[in-house]
Each structure stands twice: as C-alpha cells, then as structure tokens.
C-alpha cells in the first residue's frame, strides 16, 4: 500500500520524549524536533507504531499520526529544509 505517515508529539517528560524520538528513528526521518516522516507499507504498521508509542505517553502528552496516500503525498508543501524523502525501492547494504 505504501503510505506516508507524519508523526508528531508533544511530551513534557524529557526521558519519555527521548524514548519516543529514539523509537521513531527506526521508522522514519526526523524533520523537526517533534515531527517524523515515515514510509510504511500498511495501516497495520501504523497501528503497531502507535501501540509502541502509547505506553510512553503521560497525562497531558499528545501524539498525532497523519497518513497520506502516494497521490496526496505529492501535494505536501514545505519551506526550508529538504523535501519529503522519496521512498526507495531497494536497500543498499555496505
């Protein structure tokens, strides 16, 4: 299916915030301090990411995940930084 997901969070506890960022680094690229862009294959994978993140959230914290299909991904607007990363059809191993 190849979905593009934007994951953003507002977490007050430093340790929890670091744990969330560390976990998300395994799924995508950090584009702002609390925003990651992730390419996932299925909605189930987004659900898995969410289930891994939820236990790290405290009272008053927030987590949002927005998904875009490939067609809508081309409509992403941005200023500064790099454009959204294109999904690779291969992985280069060194």
N, CA and C of each residue as an Amber inpcrd file, in Angstrom:
protein
   282
   0.8300000  -1.1930000   0.0000000   0.0000000   0.0000000   0.0000000
   0.8740000   1.2560000   0.0000000   1.9930000   1.2510000   0.6710000
   2.9310000   2.3760000   0.7250000   2.2740000   3.6850000   1.1440000
   2.2140000   3.8850000   2.4250000   1.6470000   5.0960000   2.9980000
   2.7580000   5.9830000   3.5270000   2.4950000   7.2410000   3.5480000
   3.4050000   8.2330000   4.1070000   2.7470000   8.7300000   5.3830000
   3.4140000   8.5960000   6.5020000   2.8350000   8.9990000   7.7840000
   3.6690000  10.1020000   8.4060000   2.9880000  11.1090000   8.9100000
   3.6260000  12.1730000   9.6740000   3.2530000  11.9360000  11.1320000
   4.2630000  11.7600000  11.9670000   4.0490000  11.5110000  13.3910000
   4.5720000  12.7150000  14.1510000   3.7170000  13.3130000  14.9710000
   4.1410000  14.4520000  15.7690000   3.6560000  14.2660000  17.1990000
   4.3910000  14.8500000  18.1100000   4.0870000  14.6480000  19.5220000
   4.4550000  15.8700000  20.3380000   3.8160000  15.9660000  21.5000000
   4.1110000  16.9980000  22.4860000   4.1900000  16.2700000  23.8180000
   5.3890000  16.0860000  24.3150000   5.6220000  15.2880000  25.5170000
   6.4410000  16.1120000  26.4940000   5.9480000  16.2170000  27.7220000
   6.5970000  17.0810000  28.7050000   7.8030000  16.4310000  29.3890000
   7.7840000  15.1310000  29.5840000   8.8630000  14.4460000  30.2930000
  10.0480000  14.1840000  29.3560000  11.2360000  14.6450000  29.7460000
  12.4260000  14.5110000  28.8930000  12.7330000  13.0560000  28.5490000
  12.6660000  12.1740000  29.5190000  13.0020000  10.7620000  29.2930000
  12.0090000  10.1220000  28.3170000  10.7160000  10.3940000  28.5030000
   9.6950000   9.8460000  27.6000000   9.8520000  10.4090000  26.1940000
  10.1200000  11.7050000  26.1030000  10.2930000  12.3510000  24.7960000
  11.4760000  11.7490000  24.0510000  12.5640000  11.4950000  24.7610000
  13.7420000  10.8770000  24.1510000  13.4330000   9.4510000  23.6950000
  12.6780000   8.7100000  24.4950000  12.3140000   7.3330000  24.1300000
  11.4340000   7.3170000  22.8760000  10.5020000   8.2440000  22.7810000
   9.6370000   8.3320000  21.6000000  10.4760000   8.6650000  20.3680000
  11.3470000   9.6440000  20.4760000  12.1970000  10.0220000  19.3430000
  13.0830000   8.8560000  18.9210000  13.6580000   8.1580000  19.8720000
  14.5300000   7.0220000  19.5700000  13.7530000   5.9270000  18.8360000
  12.5500000   5.6410000  19.2970000  11.7320000   4.6210000  18.6470000
  11.3880000   5.0370000  17.2120000  11.0040000   6.2950000  17.0300000
  10.6080000   6.7640000  15.7040000  11.7700000   6.8180000  14.7240000
  12.9910000   6.9680000  15.2090000  14.1540000   6.9760000  14.3180000
  14.2850000   5.6500000  13.5820000  13.7040000   4.5970000  14.1300000
  13.7210000   3.3040000  13.4570000  12.6760000   3.1740000  12.3600000
  11.7900000   4.1440000  12.2610000  10.7080000   4.0810000  11.2850000
  10.7410000   5.1970000  10.2450000  11.4680000   6.2660000  10.5090000
  11.4520000   7.3720000   9.5650000  12.5390000   8.3780000   9.8460000
  12.3710000   9.5600000   9.2710000  13.3660000  10.6090000   9.4530000
  12.7620000  11.7550000  10.2530000  13.5880000  12.3520000  11.0790000
  13.1690000  13.4920000  11.8920000  13.2630000  14.7450000  11.0290000
  12.1450000  15.4700000  10.9110000  12.1390000  16.6870000  10.1020000
  12.0410000  17.9340000  10.9690000  11.6000000  17.7770000  12.2010000
  11.6170000  18.8250000  13.2170000  11.8160000  18.1220000  14.5500000
  12.0120000  18.8770000  15.6140000  12.3130000  18.2580000  16.9040000
  11.2830000  17.2260000  17.3270000  10.0180000  17.4620000  17.0700000
   8.9870000  16.5130000  17.4870000   8.1060000  16.0630000  16.3280000
   8.6950000  16.0150000  15.1190000   7.9510000  15.5910000  13.9290000
   8.8150000  14.6330000  13.1160000   8.2310000  13.4830000  12.7850000
   8.9020000  12.4840000  11.9590000   8.0540000  12.1890000  10.7350000
   8.7190000  11.9180000   9.6110000   8.0560000  11.4520000   8.4010000
   8.4610000  10.0010000   8.1970000   7.4580000   9.1350000   8.0580000
   7.7150000   7.6970000   7.9630000   7.0170000   7.1230000   6.7360000
   7.6920000   6.2340000   6.0270000   7.0760000   5.4730000   4.9420000
   6.7580000   4.0940000   5.4970000   5.5040000   3.7050000   5.4120000
   5.0670000   2.4090000   5.9350000   4.3160000   1.6610000   4.8400000
   4.2510000   0.3450000   4.9900000   3.6050000  -0.4770000   3.9730000
   2.0990000  -0.6120000   4.1690000   1.6500000  -0.6170000   5.4260000
   0.2380000  -0.8840000   5.6840000  -0.2720000  -0.0300000   6.8380000
  -1.5750000   0.0610000   6.9430000  -2.1850000   0.7170000   8.0980000
  -1.8620000  -0.0620000   9.3660000  -1.6820000  -1.3780000   9.2380000
  -1.3150000  -2.2000000  10.3850000   0.0200000  -1.7800000  10.9820000
   0.9460000  -1.3750000  10.1380000   2.2470000  -0.9200000  10.6280000
   2.1020000   0.3940000  11.3960000   1.2090000   1.2570000  10.9420000
   0.9390000   2.4910000  11.6750000   0.3400000   2.1550000  13.0430000
  -0.5580000   1.1890000  13.0610000  -1.1320000   0.7380000  14.3240000
  -0.0760000   0.1850000  15.2640000   0.8880000  -0.5180000  14.7080000
   1.9800000  -1.0720000  15.5220000   2.8220000   0.0580000  16.1200000
   3.1550000   1.0520000  15.3180000   3.9170000   2.2000000  15.8080000
   3.1520000   2.8790000  16.9350000   1.8750000   3.0790000  16.7170000
   1.0420000   3.7290000  17.7450000   1.0200000   2.9110000  19.0350000
   0.8820000   1.6000000  18.9190000   0.8290000   0.7650000  20.1230000
   2.1670000   0.7660000  20.8670000   3.2640000   0.9470000  20.1560000
   4.5800000   1.0350000  20.8070000   4.7740000   2.3860000  21.4960000
   4.1720000   3.4310000  20.9240000   4.3390000   4.7750000  21.4770000
   3.4110000   5.0650000  22.6560000   2.1970000   4.5460000  22.6180000
   1.2030000   4.8750000  23.6450000   1.6840000   4.6670000  25.0810000
   2.3870000   3.5730000  25.3870000   2.8420000   3.3900000  26.7770000
   3.8670000   4.4370000  27.2360000   4.4730000   5.1440000  26.2950000
   5.4770000   6.1480000  26.6290000   4.8660000   7.5130000  26.9380000
   3.5690000   7.6510000  26.6900000   2.8890000   8.9280000  26.8880000
   2.3800000   9.0570000  28.3140000   2.5050000  10.2490000  28.8520000
   1.9840000  10.5410000  30.1760000   0.7300000  11.3840000  30.0840000
   0.1810000  11.6900000  31.2310000  -1.0120000  12.5270000  31.2720000
  -0.6760000  13.9130000  30.7150000  -1.5030000  14.3900000  29.8240000
  -1.2810000  15.7060000  29.2240000  -0.4260000  15.6750000  27.9660000
   0.2200000  14.5370000  27.6740000   1.0060000  14.4120000  26.4480000
   0.0730000  14.1600000  25.2680000   0.5660000  14.4440000  24.0660000
  -0.2470000  14.1630000  22.8830000   0.6050000  13.5450000  21.7810000
  -0.0560000  12.7330000  20.9860000   0.5540000  12.0610000  19.8450000
  -0.4380000  12.1510000  18.7010000   0.0380000  12.5270000  17.5200000
  -0.8130000  12.5760000  16.3310000  -0.0820000  11.8960000  15.1870000
  -0.8450000  11.1120000  14.4360000  -0.3000000  10.4350000  13.2630000
  -1.2170000  10.7480000  12.0910000  -0.6560000  11.3750000  11.0670000
  -1.4040000  11.7140000   9.8540000  -0.8670000  10.8540000   8.7220000
  -1.7470000  10.2560000   7.9430000  -1.3100000   9.4350000   6.8200000
  -1.7110000  10.0940000   5.5030000  -0.8520000   9.9020000   4.5150000
  -1.1050000  10.4100000   3.1680000  -0.8870000   9.2750000   2.1780000
  -1.7940000   9.1290000   1.2400000  -1.5900000   8.1490000   0.1790000
  -0.5680000   8.7270000  -0.8090000  -0.0070000   7.8810000  -1.6710000
   1.0160000   8.3730000  -2.6100000   0.5430000   9.5610000  -3.4520000
  -0.7200000   9.5780000  -3.8610000  -1.2440000  10.6770000  -4.6730000
  -1.1900000  11.9980000  -3.9090000  -1.6230000  11.9830000  -2.6570000
  -1.6450000  13.2070000  -1.8570000  -0.2600000  13.6170000  -1.3740000
   0.6360000  12.6850000  -1.3050000   1.9860000  12.9910000  -0.8400000
   2.6660000  14.0190000  -1.7390000   2.3330000  14.0040000  -3.0120000
   2.9050000  14.9710000  -3.9510000   2.4320000  16.3950000  -3.6980000
   1.3890000  16.5460000  -2.8980000   0.8470000  17.8680000  -2.6040000
   1.4010000  18.4760000  -1.3210000   2.3890000  17.8240000  -0.7010000
   2.9700000  18.3410000   0.5390000   3.6890000  19.6600000   0.2430000
   3.3890000  20.6750000   1.0230000   4.0450000  21.9780000   0.8820000
   5.0830000  22.1190000   1.9870000   6.2140000  22.6940000   1.6690000
   7.2480000  22.8860000   2.6780000   8.0940000  24.0860000   2.3210000
   8.6460000  24.7160000   3.3260000   9.6010000  25.8120000   3.1630000
  10.7750000  25.5130000   4.0660000  11.9690000  25.6010000   3.5580000
  13.1640000  25.3080000   4.3410000  13.3590000  23.8130000   4.4670000
  14.5730000  23.4360000   4.7580000  14.8770000  22.0160000   4.9080000
  14.7780000  21.2830000   3.5870000  14.7670000  19.9790000   3.6760000
  14.7000000  19.1380000   2.4900000  13.2660000  18.7310000   2.2160000
  12.9280000  18.4290000   0.9480000  11.5790000  17.9480000   0.6410000
  11.3570000  16.5830000   1.2850000  10.1030000  16.1410000   1.4060000
   9.8440000  14.8150000   1.9560000  10.6560000  13.7700000   1.2160000
  11.2460000  12.8610000   1.9590000  12.1260000  11.8530000   1.3780000
  11.3340000  10.8960000   0.5080000  11.8880000  10.6180000  -0.6610000
  11.2560000   9.6590000  -1.5640000  11.5100000   8.2520000  -1.0510000
  10.5320000   7.4190000  -1.2380000  10.6230000   6.0250000  -0.8230000
  11.5190000   5.2750000  -1.8010000  12.4510000   4.5100000  -1.2740000
  13.3550000   3.7350000  -2.1220000  12.7640000   2.3620000  -2.3970000
  12.9900000   1.8500000  -3.6150000  12.5390000   0.5210000  -3.9760000
  13.5660000  -0.5380000  -3.6200000  14.6960000  -0.1120000  -3.0580000
  15.7560000  -1.0320000  -2.7060000  16.4800000  -0.5300000  -1.4690000
  17.2820000  -1.4050000  -0.8840000  18.1000000  -1.0470000   0.2620000
  19.5370000  -1.3690000  -0.0840000  20.4360000  -0.4140000   0.1200000
  21.8460000  -0.6200000  -0.1660000  22.5520000  -1.0580000   1.0880000
  23.1670000  -2.2350000   1.0620000  23.9160000  -2.7520000   2.2030000
  25.3910000  -2.6060000   1.9240000  26.1260000  -2.1240000   2.9130000
  27.5690000  -1.9620000   2.7310000  28.3080000  -2.9650000   3.5770000
